[in-house]
Protein backbone atom coordinates (compact mmCIF):
# COMPACT_ATOMS: atom_id res chain seq x y z
CA UNK A 1 0.00 0.00 0.00
CA UNK A 2 1.40 3.38 -1.01
CA UNK A 3 1.03 6.58 0.94
CA UNK A 4 0.40 10.16 -0.06
CA UNK A 5 2.01 12.95 1.95
CA UNK A 6 0.16 16.26 2.03
CA UNK A 7 2.02 19.56 2.37
CA UNK A 8 0.91 23.17 2.50
CA UNK A 9 1.85 24.35 -0.98
CA UNK A 10 2.83 27.81 0.25
CA UNK A 11 5.03 26.90 3.22
CA UNK A 12 5.87 23.26 2.33
CA UNK A 13 4.88 22.32 5.91
CA UNK A 14 3.85 18.69 6.30
CA UNK A 15 0.11 18.37 7.04
CA UNK A 16 -0.79 14.67 7.02
CA UNK A 17 -0.66 11.39 5.10
CA UNK A 18 -3.25 8.98 3.74
CA UNK A 19 -3.46 5.71 1.83
CA UNK A 20 -2.75 6.23 -1.87
CA UNK A 21 -5.87 5.28 -3.78
CA UNK A 22 -7.46 7.22 -6.60
CA UNK A 23 -10.68 7.51 -4.60
CA UNK A 24 -8.86 8.90 -1.55
CA UNK A 25 -7.06 11.48 -3.69
CA UNK A 26 -10.35 12.60 -5.29
CA UNK A 27 -12.17 12.77 -1.96
CA UNK A 28 -9.32 14.68 -0.31
CA UNK A 29 -9.16 17.28 -3.10
CA UNK A 30 -12.96 17.62 -3.28
CA UNK A 31 -13.11 18.32 0.45
CA UNK A 32 -10.59 21.20 0.43
CA UNK A 33 -11.66 24.68 1.42
CA UNK A 34 -11.28 27.57 -1.08
CA UNK A 35 -8.26 28.94 0.80
CA UNK A 36 -6.35 25.62 1.03
CA UNK A 37 -3.32 25.26 -1.19
CA UNK A 38 -2.01 21.71 -0.90
CA UNK A 39 0.67 19.60 -2.52
CA UNK A 40 0.15 15.83 -2.73
CA UNK A 41 3.35 13.83 -3.03
CA UNK A 42 3.88 10.10 -3.44
CA UNK A 43 5.60 9.07 -0.19
CA UNK A 44 8.14 6.53 -1.49
CA UNK A 45 9.23 8.18 -4.74
CA UNK A 46 8.67 11.80 -3.65
CA UNK A 47 6.95 12.38 -7.02
CA UNK A 48 4.42 15.19 -7.23
CA UNK A 49 0.87 13.89 -7.72
CA UNK A 50 -0.83 17.28 -7.84
CA UNK A 51 -1.15 20.73 -6.32
CA UNK A 52 -4.34 22.63 -5.63
CA UNK A 53 -5.53 26.17 -5.25
CA UNK A 54 -8.51 25.64 -3.00
CA UNK A 55 -10.49 22.74 -4.40
CA UNK A 56 -9.23 23.45 -7.94
CA UNK A 57 -6.38 21.48 -9.45
CA UNK A 58 -3.33 23.59 -10.21
CA UNK A 59 -0.46 21.35 -11.32
CA UNK A 60 -0.95 17.71 -12.35
CA UNK A 61 2.13 16.26 -14.04
CA UNK A 62 0.34 13.13 -15.31
CA UNK A 63 -2.03 14.61 -17.87
CA UNK A 64 -3.39 11.19 -18.92
CA UNK A 65 -4.43 10.50 -15.33
CA UNK A 66 -5.94 13.98 -15.09
CA UNK A 67 -8.14 13.37 -18.13
CA UNK A 68 -9.36 10.13 -16.59
CA UNK A 69 -10.18 11.50 -13.11
CA UNK A 70 -11.49 15.00 -13.86
CA UNK A 71 -15.11 13.95 -14.56
CA UNK A 72 -15.26 12.09 -11.23
CA UNK A 73 -13.70 14.98 -9.35
CA UNK A 74 -16.13 17.49 -10.82
CA UNK A 75 -19.01 15.18 -9.96
CA UNK A 76 -17.86 15.01 -6.32
CA UNK A 77 -17.48 18.79 -6.16
CA UNK A 78 -20.74 19.76 -7.89
CA UNK A 79 -23.35 17.32 -6.62
CA UNK A 80 -23.78 19.04 -3.28
CA UNK A 81 -23.04 15.74 -1.56
CA UNK A 82 -20.09 15.74 0.79
CA UNK A 83 -17.12 13.72 -0.43
CA UNK A 84 -16.29 10.60 1.56
CA UNK A 85 -14.02 11.31 4.49
CA UNK A 86 -10.40 10.26 3.97
CA UNK A 87 -8.69 8.66 6.94
CA UNK A 88 -5.54 10.70 7.49
CA UNK A 89 -2.73 10.32 9.98
CA UNK A 90 0.42 12.12 11.08
CA UNK A 91 3.36 9.89 10.19
CA UNK A 92 5.77 12.24 12.00
CA UNK A 93 3.95 12.04 15.32
CA UNK A 94 5.83 8.98 16.63
CA UNK A 95 9.32 10.26 15.89
Residue frames as qw, qx, qy, qz and C-alpha x, y, z in Angstrom:
[[0.000, 0.890, 0.457, 0.000, 0.00, 0.00, 0.00],
 [0.420, 0.335, -0.009, 0.844, 1.40, 3.38, -1.01],
 [0.229, -0.709, -0.441, 0.500, 1.03, 6.58, 0.94],
 [0.251, 0.735, 0.205, 0.596, 0.40, 10.16, -0.06],
 [0.390, -0.386, -0.337, 0.765, 2.01, 12.95, 1.95],
 [0.090, 0.869, 0.393, 0.287, 0.16, 16.26, 2.03],
 [0.451, -0.203, -0.141, 0.858, 2.02, 19.56, 2.37],
 [0.125, 0.871, 0.239, -0.410, 0.91, 23.17, 2.50],
 [0.697, 0.487, 0.273, 0.451, 1.85, 24.35, -0.98],
 [0.074, 0.949, -0.063, 0.300, 2.83, 27.81, 0.25],
 [0.370, -0.791, 0.452, -0.180, 5.03, 26.90, 3.22],
 [0.632, 0.316, -0.707, -0.019, 5.87, 23.26, 2.33],
 [0.348, -0.333, 0.687, -0.545, 4.88, 22.32, 5.91],
 [0.242, -0.079, -0.959, -0.122, 3.85, 18.69, 6.30],
 [0.550, -0.231, 0.042, -0.802, 0.11, 18.37, 7.04],
 [0.779, -0.107, 0.515, -0.342, -0.79, 14.67, 7.02],
 [0.080, 0.265, -0.883, -0.379, -0.66, 11.39, 5.10],
 [0.772, 0.138, 0.337, -0.521, -3.25, 8.98, 3.74],
 [0.661, 0.031, 0.724, 0.195, -3.46, 5.71, 1.83],
 [0.110, 0.422, -0.465, -0.770, -2.75, 6.23, -1.87],
 [0.383, 0.409, 0.818, 0.129, -5.87, 5.28, -3.78],
 [0.082, 0.313, 0.431, 0.842, -7.46, 7.22, -6.60],
 [0.354, -0.703, -0.556, -0.267, -10.68, 7.51, -4.60],
 [0.533, -0.618, -0.279, 0.505, -8.86, 8.90, -1.55],
 [0.336, -0.084, 0.193, 0.918, -7.06, 11.48, -3.69],
 [0.100, -0.477, -0.522, -0.700, -10.35, 12.60, -5.29],
 [0.468, -0.727, -0.502, -0.029, -12.17, 12.77, -1.96],
 [0.524, -0.457, -0.161, 0.701, -9.32, 14.68, -0.31],
 [0.199, 0.069, 0.286, 0.935, -9.16, 17.28, -3.10],
 [0.228, -0.554, -0.579, -0.553, -12.96, 17.62, -3.28],
 [0.517, -0.703, -0.467, 0.140, -13.11, 18.32, 0.45],
 [0.471, -0.056, -0.123, 0.872, -10.59, 21.20, 0.43],
 [0.005, -0.834, -0.355, 0.422, -11.66, 24.68, 1.42],
 [0.490, 0.840, 0.136, 0.189, -11.28, 27.57, -1.08],
 [0.069, -0.931, 0.345, -0.100, -8.26, 28.94, 0.80],
 [0.809, -0.342, 0.452, 0.155, -6.35, 25.62, 1.03],
 [0.523, 0.715, -0.444, -0.135, -3.32, 25.26, -1.19],
 [0.790, -0.375, 0.484, -0.026, -2.01, 21.71, -0.90],
 [0.379, 0.575, -0.695, -0.208, 0.67, 19.60, -2.52],
 [0.937, -0.128, 0.260, -0.197, 0.15, 15.83, -2.73],
 [0.218, 0.668, -0.707, -0.075, 3.35, 13.83, -3.03],
 [0.930, -0.001, -0.360, -0.078, 3.88, 10.10, -3.44],
 [0.631, -0.733, 0.249, -0.047, 5.60, 9.07, -0.19],
 [0.872, -0.170, 0.329, 0.320, 8.14, 6.53, -1.49],
 [0.649, 0.388, 0.293, 0.585, 9.23, 8.18, -4.74],
 [0.188, -0.564, -0.144, 0.791, 8.67, 11.80, -3.65],
 [0.156, 0.259, 0.601, 0.740, 6.95, 12.38, -7.02],
 [0.276, 0.177, 0.189, -0.926, 4.42, 15.19, -7.23],
 [0.229, 0.429, 0.873, 0.051, 0.87, 13.89, -7.72],
 [0.082, 0.737, 0.441, 0.505, -0.83, 17.28, -7.84],
 [0.155, -0.145, -0.363, 0.907, -1.15, 20.73, -6.32],
 [0.021, -0.724, -0.671, -0.158, -4.34, 22.63, -5.63],
 [0.020, -0.147, 0.138, -0.979, -5.53, 26.17, -5.25],
 [0.614, -0.040, 0.285, -0.735, -8.51, 25.64, -3.00],
 [0.745, 0.099, 0.642, -0.149, -10.49, 22.74, -4.40],
 [0.669, 0.714, -0.102, -0.182, -9.23, 23.45, -7.94],
 [0.884, -0.048, 0.207, 0.417, -6.38, 21.48, -9.45],
 [0.010, 0.910, -0.253, -0.329, -3.33, 23.59, -10.21],
 [0.237, 0.599, -0.734, -0.215, -0.46, 21.35, -11.32],
 [0.898, -0.029, 0.402, -0.175, -0.95, 17.71, -12.35],
 [0.099, -0.569, 0.701, 0.417, 2.13, 16.26, -14.04],
 [0.251, 0.086, 0.940, 0.216, 0.34, 13.13, -15.31],
 [0.371, 0.218, -0.137, -0.892, -2.03, 14.61, -17.87],
 [0.457, -0.059, -0.808, -0.367, -3.39, 11.19, -18.92],
 [0.259, -0.315, -0.818, 0.406, -4.43, 10.50, -15.33],
 [0.118, 0.281, 0.232, -0.924, -5.94, 13.98, -15.09],
 [0.428, 0.064, -0.482, -0.762, -8.14, 13.37, -18.13],
 [0.460, -0.179, -0.865, -0.089, -9.36, 10.13, -16.59],
 [0.291, -0.369, -0.716, 0.517, -10.18, 11.50, -13.11],
 [0.034, -0.006, 0.035, -0.999, -11.49, 15.00, -13.86],
 [0.480, -0.333, -0.488, -0.648, -15.11, 13.95, -14.56],
 [0.635, -0.411, -0.638, 0.142, -15.26, 12.09, -11.23],
 [0.341, -0.179, -0.355, 0.852, -13.70, 14.98, -9.35],
 [0.199, -0.157, -0.176, -0.951, -16.13, 17.49, -10.82],
 [0.583, -0.386, -0.615, -0.364, -19.01, 15.18, -9.96],
 [0.565, -0.371, -0.581, 0.454, -17.86, 15.01, -6.32],
 [0.210, -0.133, -0.176, 0.953, -17.48, 18.79, -6.16],
 [0.238, -0.090, -0.281, -0.926, -20.74, 19.76, -7.89],
 [0.421, -0.345, -0.798, -0.259, -23.35, 17.32, -6.62],
 [0.403, -0.587, 0.126, -0.691, -23.78, 19.04, -3.28],
 [0.930, -0.328, -0.162, -0.042, -23.04, 15.74, -1.56],
 [0.329, -0.816, 0.475, 0.005, -20.09, 15.74, 0.79],
 [0.596, 0.457, -0.660, -0.007, -17.12, 13.72, -0.43],
 [0.894, -0.310, -0.315, 0.077, -16.29, 10.60, 1.56],
 [0.365, -0.872, 0.323, -0.047, -14.02, 11.31, 4.49],
 [0.724, 0.441, -0.478, 0.230, -10.40, 10.26, 3.97],
 [0.797, -0.582, -0.054, 0.150, -8.69, 8.66, 6.94],
 [0.398, 0.759, -0.333, 0.394, -5.54, 10.70, 7.49],
 [0.804, -0.520, -0.123, 0.261, -2.73, 10.32, 9.98],
 [0.007, 0.936, -0.349, 0.047, 0.42, 12.12, 11.08],
 [0.938, 0.146, -0.233, 0.212, 3.36, 9.89, 10.19],
 [0.357, 0.545, -0.412, 0.637, 5.77, 12.24, 12.00],
 [0.573, -0.660, 0.036, -0.484, 3.95, 12.04, 15.32],
 [0.932, -0.359, 0.031, 0.032, 5.83, 8.98, 16.63],
 [0.643, 0.548, -0.301, 0.442, 9.32, 10.26, 15.89]]
